[in-house]
């Protein structure tokens, strides 16, 4: 791989505020481009066109498990903590991926998710009721964060009094630390997290309940080849993926509607169109900016680019979802867009298992906001909003909103 200086800024506040213009430049000028990653050292291939990204998501020559692309002596040796937290299905391929996915899939079938509708609605209504008379809230802290967090933690069987701890632990898992002090604090938080899970697992072994933790433990004890590390890692994945992406999707959807008042009024008048609108929210400004890194398991000549075995690639889903060759008027929010083959949940073997739940939560969240707080609007100028430092995700730090109190 030819090491290339970083041409495209993909990390700063300036980029986050204008990401799709950067993606358009990449698609038009450098659809397959190698530049240095966040560490300033590692060269990474970035793909920005829909056609390439969809193809690679299905291509078995590009894998999620980096070890499969390395000789044994060159493989990264994870720390015990890494090994405990990263042995989940998103980091596996082939039979290992299928086995782990099958263990969890029964909790996210369309029927099971549909059965959650009354509970999700009750949570959304309660959160809005708690702030309705105030006339203002931080939509993320007061609504979009607690809603999916409560749902996934209830599914898992996490005690209600422990919910606040998970925001700290989730941040430690997904926010990159660029200082020694930050890394030390993250390790401390994640160590506390593993201790908490170990204690909880022991409680469930002695006192089983009708929850997902008990189901995973039962599978482990039934000889379904779920190792302790895989058990811990699966919990991490469910907790983080089970809320983080939906938190940001709801907030990004509200921001998009604030920029498009005609579309906002359309949804207020026709809330029954919300399921189709959710698909457009996923395309227009989805919470997952990039697919997780993949690695080439062999030397590959891809459209004239020589990608060597072991080299990392990043697929920019947010760019694919704005590709002019796939979507008409991609920079326009069209809530009735059809067809809408967005890649917001990925594609292929690693297609998001929680997609039905994310759709349900976002539909209920947005419908509840627009019907119960019909004149909701941003409380600050958009240029005052700040984006979280989350490579791979699009998430605001906060989203202040206001509405009239009768």
N, C-alpha and C positions, 0 to 999 in steps of 0.2 A: 504494500500500500504506500502510495506517495503521501508523505505527511504534508498537509496543507495548512497554512495559517488560517485562523478562524475568520471567514469572510462574512458569515451571517451571525448576528447577535440573536441568540435564542433563549436568553436568560434574564435580561434586564427588565426594569419597569417599563422603559420605553418600548421594548419589544412586546411585552404583555399587553400594553394598551393598543398596539397596532400590529398584532401578530399576523393577521390574514394578509396584510400588504406584503410582509416579509415572505410569507408562504407563496404568494403569487409571483414574486420575483424569483424564488427558487424554482417553481414549476416552469416558468418561462425561460429562465437562463441556465439553471443548474438542477435539473430534475433528479439527477443522481450525482451526489456531490460528497466528496470526502473532506472533512475538516476536523480540527481538534475538538474534543469533548470538553465537558465542564472542568475537568482537571487540568486543562491546558497542555496535556501530554499525549493522551490516547487519541489516535486518529479514528474517526467513526464515519461510516457511510450513511448519508441521509437521503431518503427517498421521499419525494413530495407529490408525485402524480398518482392519481387513483388507480390507473391500469396496473402500474408496477406494484403498488402497495397491496391491492387485492390479490394479485398473483403470488406475491411472496408470502402473504398470510396463509396460503394453501400449499406452499412449496416445502416439502420435507427436507430439502437441502439446507434450509435455514431453521435452526433449532433454538429453543429457549434454554436448554441446559448447556451452559458454556463448556462443561467438561467433555461433552460429546465431540467438541470441535478441537480438542487439544490432545497431545500425547500425554501419557500419564505423568511424565516428569515435568511437564509444563503447566499442569493444572493448578489452579488456585486452591490452596489449602484453607478452608474456612475455619474460623475460630469456633469453639464450642457454642458460643452464643449465636453466631451466624448459622451454624448447622441446625440449631434448635428453631430458628425463626424462618428459614428460607427453604425448607423441604416440602413445599406445597405444590399443588398441581400446576400452577402457572409457571413454575420453574422446571417442569418435567416434560418429557416427550414420550411418544409411543405407548407401550404397555403401562409404564409407571404413571403416565398422565391419565390414561383411561381408568386405571384402578382407583386412583385418588379422586378423580372426578365422579366416578360412579358412587363412591361412598357418600358424597355430598349431594348429588343430583336429586335425590328423592325429596329433599327439603324445599326444592325450588321448581317443582312441577307446576304447570299452569293452574291445575286445580288447587294445590296447596296455597299458591300465591293468591288465587281468587278468594279463597277462604279467609285470607287476612284482611280483605277490604274493610269490613266493619271496624276492625281494630285500628287500622291505619287512619280511617276517617275519624274515629273517636279521638285519636292522638292529635290529629291536625286541628280539630275543632277545639280541643282543650288548650292547645298552645295559643291559638288565636284569641280565645276567650280571656286568657290570662293577661293579654296586653291590649285588648280592644279599647278599653276606656282611657288608655294612656295617649293614644293618637300617634304613637311613634314606636319604633323598635329597630334593632339591628336584625334584619331579616335572617342573617346567618346564625348569629348567636341565639336568637330567641325562637327561631322556627326551623330553618332548613337544616341546621345541625341536629337539634334534638329529635326531630321527626324520624329520619331513617336510623339514627343511633338507637333510639328506644326500640324500634321494630326489630333490628338485628340482635340486640342484646336480649330482648325478650325471647326471641326464637332460640337463642343459645342457652338461655337460662341464667343469665348474669343477674345477680341481685340488684334491685333498683338503686339501693344506697351506694353502689359502687360505680354508677354510670360516669360520674364526673372524672374519675381516674382515666377513663379511656380516651378522652381528648388529648391528654398529655402523652399517653402511650402511643396513640395513633400518630401524633406529630413527630414523636421520636423515631417512628418507623419510616415515615415518608419524606421528611424534610432533610435534605443533605446538609451535613455539617462541614464547614470549611475551616474551622479552627480546632486546635487541640482541646480547648476547654469545652467547646460545643460537642465534640466527639465523646469526651469523658462523661458529660452530663447525659448524652443519649444512651451510652452503655449502661449507666446507672439506672436510668428509667426503664430500659428494656430488661435489665436484670430483675428489677422489681416486678416487671410484668410477668416474667417467666415464673417467679416465685408465687405470684398471685394465681396463675393458671395451675401450677402444680398443686397448690392447696385446694383449689376448686375441683380439680380432677379427683383428688382423694375423697373429697366430700361426696361427689356424685357416685363414686364406686361403692361407698357405704350407704348412700341414700339416693338411689336412682330417681329421676324425675322424667316427666314427659317433655324433654327438650333435646336440642340438637347435640349438646355436649354428651348427654347420656347415650344418645344414639351412636355417636362416634366412639365412645368408650366401649359400648356393647360390640360394635364391629371389631374393635381392636381385640377384645377378649374372645371373640368368636373365631379368631384365627384368620382374619381378613387381611393380614400382612400390613397392618397400620402400625408402624414403629412409633416409639415415643416422640422422636423428633418430628415425624410426619404429623402426629396428633397436635403438637404445639404449633407447627407451621400452618396447618389447616385452620386452626383457631385464629391465628394472626391474619390469614388471608380473609376469612369470613368477616372478621371485625373491621378490618380496614376497607376491603372492597365492598363490604356490606353497607357502609355508610358514606365513606369519603367522596365517592364519585357522585352520589345522589345529592349530597349536601351542596356541591358546587353546581350541579346541573340545575337545581331549583333556583339558585341565586343567579346563575347566568341567564336563565330563561326570563326572570323578572327584569334583569338589565336589558335584555334584547327587546322586551315589550315596551320598556320605557323609551327606547329609541324609535319605536314604531307604534305610535298612538293609534293609528287606524287599525292595525292588527289587534291591539289591545282591546279596542272597542268591539271588534268582531267577536273576540272570545267572550267578552262580558255578555254580549247579546246571544251568543250560541255556545254555551259551555259544553254542550254535548259533542262539540268538535275537538275537545281537548285531547283525546287519544291521538288523533292525527297531528295535532299541534306539537305534541311531545316528540314525535319523530322529527319534526323540523327543528325543535330546540336541540335535539341530539346532533343534527347535522350542522346547524348554523353556528353554535358556540358550545359544543359539547364539553364535558368536564375532563375527558381523556384526550389530551393533545397528541400523544404519541403512543403507539404500541410499545410494550416492554421490549428491551433489546433482544435481538436475535444474533446468532453467529453462524457463519458458513461452515458446514462440516466437510467441505471439499473445495478445491479451487474451482471457481465459477467465472465464466465469461458471460456477464450479463449486459447485453446491449452494448458490447464493446468495452465495458469496464471490467478490469481484472480484479475480482474479489477473491482474496486468498483464504484458504482454510484458517479458521480461528479469528477472522476479522469481524468486528461487531458492526451491525447495521441498526438504524433507527428508522421506523416507518411513521411518518407524520400524518396521523389520521385526520387532524384538523385541516391540513392542506388538501388531502384527498377529498374531504367533504365540501371543499370549495373549488374543485377542479372544473374549469369551464368546459372541458371535454366530456364531463359526465352530468353536470347539472346546468340547466338554463338559469341565467341570472343568479349565480351562486352567492353573490354578496347581498342579495335581497331576501329578507325574512318572508317566506310564503307559507303560511300555516296550513294551507290546503294543498301543498305540493304533492303531486302524485305522478309517477312513482317517486319514491324517495329511498334509493338504495344506499343510504349512508353507512359508514363504517364505524359508527359510534360505539358499537359493541364488539368490534373486530369482525373476524371471519374465520372459517375453518375450524380446526380442532380446538382452538383456544377461544372460540366464541364465548362471550360472557355468560356464565351460568346464571348470574343474577339478573339478567336482562328483564324477565317478566316482573320481578319485584321492583326494579328501578323504574320501569314504566308505570306500574301501579302507584308507587309512592309519588312520582312526579305529577301524574294526572290528578291525584287527590289533592296534593299540596297546592298546585296552581289553581285548580277549581275552587278550593276552599278560600284561598286568598282573594280571588277575584269576585266571589259571590259574597263573602262575609266582610271584606274590606274593599268595596267596589271603587273607591277613589284613591286607592293606594298609589303612591308615587315616590320617586327618589327624593330624599331629604337634603341631598348635597349635590353640587355640580359633579358631573361624571369625572372630570379631570382630577377630582380630589380622591377618587377611589384608588386603592392600592391592591395589587395582586400579590398573592403569596408566592414565595420562592419555592416553587414546586416543578422542577423539570419533569415534563411528562403530563402534568395536569394543568387545567385552567381553573383557578379558584381565587376568589377575592378574599382579602383579609376581613372585610366587613361590608355590609350593604345597608346603610341607614335608609329607612323608608318612613313615610308619614301618611296620615289619612285624617279625614274630618271626624270629629267626635260629636255626635248629636246631643 
